[in-house]
Amino acid sequence: MIGWALRWLLVWCGLAVTCVAIIDRVGGLPARETGSRIVGSTPLPSDARSGPAYNTLVYPSDRAGHVVIEAIVDGAPLHMLVDTGASLVTLTPRDARAAGIDPGALQFDRRASTAGGVVPMAPVTLREIRIGQLSLDDVPAAVIEHLDVSLLGMSFLDRLHSYEMRDGRLTITW
């Protein structure tokens, strides 16, 4: 009777090891979502899923539902409004100057459609935009003369793994 029990124990252990090996080879078990998030600009640790690890930043919106992020643009700290309706990262002349771009030397020979109508713009390429631990190089952008606030537009957001606005918080994943 003991021999029979040991034999079945070995068979079941062998099956368990084989199943674990197959699951590991196929891609692992999905990580369990906890639902907890940290609000602020501190990257969250990536989850335990196999495959690429992702970093996450979470920013709260203001009372109007806008998200303003402190970004470092070509070494200059700037406040930027996240705008998924803006095709490009867009700088005010003042913010462009802070980032080392001389607005007087730019050619405002392109046009942009904004909420305020069609306005002249000057295309530029930003060496680096950094928010928290996230850094993107060579970001297409524009300078618009009569802009009130710089915009973090789709030329930045499209290069992320994902971004999502939910429950008054913007989650950025890369």
Kinemage of the C-alpha trace (Angstrom):
@kinemage 1
@onewidth
@group {chain A} dominant
@subgroup {mainchain}
@vectorlist {calphas} color= white
{ca met a 1} P 0.000 0.000 0.000
{ca ile a 2} L 2.850 2.449 0.801
{ca gly a 3} L 4.559 1.600 -2.495
{ca trp a 4} L 1.347 2.346 -4.404
{ca ala a 5} L 0.959 5.737 -2.620
{ca leu a 6} L 4.587 6.694 -3.300
{ca arg a 7} L 4.228 5.764 -6.971
{ca trp a 8} L 1.142 8.006 -7.362
{ca leu a 9} L 2.858 10.809 -5.429
{ca leu a 10} L 5.783 10.693 -7.879
{ca val a 11} L 3.408 10.646 -10.874
{ca trp a 12} L 1.533 13.740 -9.602
{ca cys a 13} L 4.776 15.571 -8.769
{ca gly a 14} L 6.061 14.836 -12.269
{ca leu a 15} L 2.853 16.175 -13.801
{ca ala a 16} L 3.053 19.333 -11.671
{ca val a 17} L 6.665 19.994 -12.702
{ca thr a 18} L 5.760 19.420 -16.364
{ca cys a 19} L 2.812 21.855 -16.134
{ca val a 20} L 4.957 24.542 -14.477
{ca ala a 21} L 7.602 24.126 -17.195
{ca ile a 22} L 4.980 24.455 -19.948
{ca ile a 23} L 3.407 27.546 -18.363
{ca asp a 24} L 6.832 29.145 -17.944
{ca arg a 25} L 7.750 28.399 -21.574
{ca val a 26} L 4.446 29.794 -22.918
{ca gly a 27} L 4.746 33.108 -21.095
{ca gly a 28} L 3.969 32.744 -17.435
{ca leu a 29} L 0.888 33.411 -15.395
{ca pro a 30} L -0.620 36.902 -15.519
{ca ala a 31} L 0.156 39.128 -12.582
{ca arg a 32} L -2.678 39.902 -10.189
{ca glu a 33} L -3.839 43.507 -10.326
{ca thr a 34} L -4.073 45.132 -6.911
{ca gly a 35} L -5.821 48.305 -8.041
{ca ser a 36} L -3.624 50.509 -5.855
{ca arg a 37} L -1.915 53.499 -7.430
{ca ile a 38} L 0.310 56.259 -6.125
{ca val a 39} L -0.676 59.780 -7.119
{ca gly a 40} L 2.285 61.974 -7.951
{ca ser a 41} L 5.319 61.806 -10.168
{ca thr a 42} L 6.978 58.820 -8.543
{ca pro a 43} L 7.384 55.842 -10.879
{ca leu a 44} L 5.624 52.734 -9.673
{ca pro a 45} L 7.481 49.413 -9.756
{ca ser a 46} L 6.720 47.259 -12.757
{ca asp a 47} L 4.506 44.240 -12.217
{ca ala a 48} L 5.707 40.646 -12.147
{ca arg a 49} L 4.526 39.735 -15.677
{ca ser a 50} L 7.047 38.099 -17.917
{ca gly a 51} L 8.074 40.096 -20.957
{ca pro a 52} L 9.040 43.758 -20.933
{ca ala a 53} L 8.865 45.618 -17.628
{ca tyr a 54} L 6.982 48.926 -17.655
{ca asn a 55} L 7.347 52.010 -15.515
{ca thr a 56} L 4.372 54.145 -14.570
{ca leu a 57} L 3.810 57.751 -13.560
{ca val a 58} L 0.452 58.957 -12.233
{ca tyr a 59} L -0.588 62.622 -12.182
{ca pro a 60} L -3.763 64.072 -10.626
{ca ser a 61} L -5.958 66.456 -12.610
{ca asp a 62} L -6.965 69.861 -11.299
{ca arg a 63} L -10.574 70.859 -10.539
{ca ala a 64} L -11.174 71.662 -14.219
{ca gly a 65} L -9.959 68.194 -15.233
{ca his a 66} L -6.663 69.442 -16.678
{ca val a 67} L -3.329 67.769 -16.020
{ca val a 68} L -0.322 70.070 -15.744
{ca ile a 69} L 3.043 68.342 -15.576
{ca glu a 70} L 6.414 69.692 -14.514
{ca ala a 71} L 8.651 68.710 -17.435
{ca ile a 72} L 12.325 69.316 -18.130
{ca val a 73} L 12.643 70.450 -21.753
{ca asp a 74} L 16.216 70.684 -23.028
{ca gly a 75} L 17.316 71.281 -19.435
{ca ala a 76} L 14.676 73.903 -18.553
{ca pro a 77} L 11.886 73.172 -16.031
{ca leu a 78} L 8.519 74.002 -17.632
{ca his a 79} L 4.865 73.592 -16.681
{ca met a 80} L 3.078 71.810 -19.535
{ca leu a 81} L -0.605 71.093 -20.017
{ca val a 82} L -1.232 67.542 -21.273
{ca asp a 83} L -3.282 67.923 -24.469
{ca thr a 84} L -4.254 64.864 -26.515
{ca gly a 85} L -5.844 67.214 -29.056
{ca ala a 86} L -2.474 68.798 -29.868
{ca ser a 87} L -0.608 66.971 -32.639
{ca leu a 88} L 2.728 68.321 -31.459
{ca val a 89} L 4.421 69.349 -28.261
{ca thr a 90} L 3.931 73.104 -28.417
{ca leu a 91} L 5.941 75.768 -26.605
{ca thr a 92} L 5.176 79.364 -25.789
{ca pro a 93} L 7.925 81.776 -26.927
{ca arg a 94} L 8.849 82.337 -23.268
{ca asp a 95} L 9.212 78.580 -22.606
{ca ala a 96} L 11.110 78.126 -25.886
{ca arg a 97} L 13.576 80.825 -24.764
{ca ala a 98} L 13.996 79.061 -21.394
{ca ala a 99} L 14.775 75.840 -23.282
{ca gly a 100} L 17.520 77.587 -25.269
{ca ile a 101} L 15.525 78.295 -28.438
{ca asp a 102} L 15.593 81.879 -29.747
{ca pro a 103} L 12.038 82.600 -30.977
{ca gly a 104} L 13.375 85.597 -32.940
{ca ala a 105} L 15.541 83.290 -35.054
{ca leu a 106} L 12.647 80.952 -35.930
{ca gln a 107} L 10.642 81.002 -39.142
{ca phe a 108} L 6.915 81.007 -38.388
{ca asp a 109} L 6.143 79.700 -41.861
{ca arg a 110} L 3.724 76.885 -40.986
{ca arg a 111} L 0.105 77.064 -39.838
{ca ala a 112} L -1.598 75.287 -36.944
{ca ser a 113} L -5.309 74.953 -36.267
{ca thr a 114} L -6.026 75.731 -32.628
{ca ala a 115} L -9.136 76.355 -30.562
{ca gly a 116} L -8.497 80.056 -31.200
{ca gly a 117} L -8.236 79.620 -34.968
{ca val a 118} L -5.380 79.175 -37.433
{ca val a 119} L -2.083 80.563 -36.135
{ca pro a 120} L 1.485 80.707 -37.455
{ca met a 121} L 3.950 78.240 -35.929
{ca ala a 122} L 7.624 77.454 -36.168
{ca pro a 123} L 8.610 73.768 -36.187
{ca val a 124} L 11.482 72.716 -33.907
{ca thr a 125} L 12.941 69.470 -32.600
{ca leu a 126} L 13.525 69.222 -28.856
{ca arg a 127} L 16.632 67.306 -27.784
{ca glu a 128} L 14.976 65.888 -24.664
{ca ile a 129} L 11.743 66.005 -22.696
{ca arg a 130} L 11.913 64.479 -19.242
{ca ile a 131} L 9.092 63.898 -16.780
{ca gly a 132} L 10.010 62.002 -13.642
{ca gln a 133} L 12.206 59.079 -14.703
{ca leu a 134} L 10.877 59.134 -18.293
{ca ser a 135} L 13.068 60.745 -20.920
{ca leu a 136} L 12.392 61.000 -24.668
{ca asp a 137} L 14.891 62.357 -27.188
{ca asp a 138} L 14.371 64.169 -30.499
{ca val a 139} L 10.738 65.138 -29.986
{ca pro a 140} L 9.051 67.045 -32.849
{ca ala a 141} L 7.541 70.272 -31.538
{ca ala a 142} L 6.460 73.765 -32.489
{ca val a 143} L 6.613 77.264 -31.078
{ca ile a 144} L 3.406 79.315 -31.332
{ca glu a 145} L 3.607 83.045 -30.633
{ca his a 146} L 0.345 83.805 -28.806
{ca leu a 147} L 0.033 80.659 -26.739
{ca asp a 148} L -0.791 80.948 -23.024
{ca val a 149} L 0.677 77.635 -21.841
{ca ser a 150} L 2.995 75.034 -23.349
{ca leu a 151} L 1.318 71.782 -24.391
{ca leu a 152} L 2.502 68.205 -24.019
{ca gly a 153} L 0.945 66.877 -27.219
{ca met a 154} L 0.823 63.696 -29.247
{ca ser a 155} L 4.391 63.894 -30.616
{ca phe a 156} L 5.357 62.960 -27.028
{ca leu a 157} L 2.355 60.855 -25.961
{ca asp a 158} L 2.408 58.607 -29.055
{ca arg a 159} L 5.868 57.366 -28.109
{ca leu a 160} L 4.672 55.946 -24.773
{ca his a 161} L 3.525 52.384 -24.186
{ca ser a 162} L 0.197 53.834 -23.013
{ca tyr a 163} L -1.536 56.746 -21.326
{ca glu a 164} L -4.946 56.768 -19.722
{ca met a 165} L -7.163 59.310 -18.003
{ca arg a 166} L -9.385 57.677 -15.386
{ca asp a 167} L -10.917 58.830 -12.113
{ca gly a 168} L -9.236 62.222 -12.337
{ca arg a 169} L -5.751 60.770 -12.788
{ca leu a 170} L -3.480 60.514 -15.812
{ca thr a 171} L -1.469 57.281 -15.897
{ca ile a 172} L 1.573 57.252 -18.190
{ca thr a 173} L 3.281 53.910 -18.900
{ca trp a 174} L 6.534 53.340 -20.786
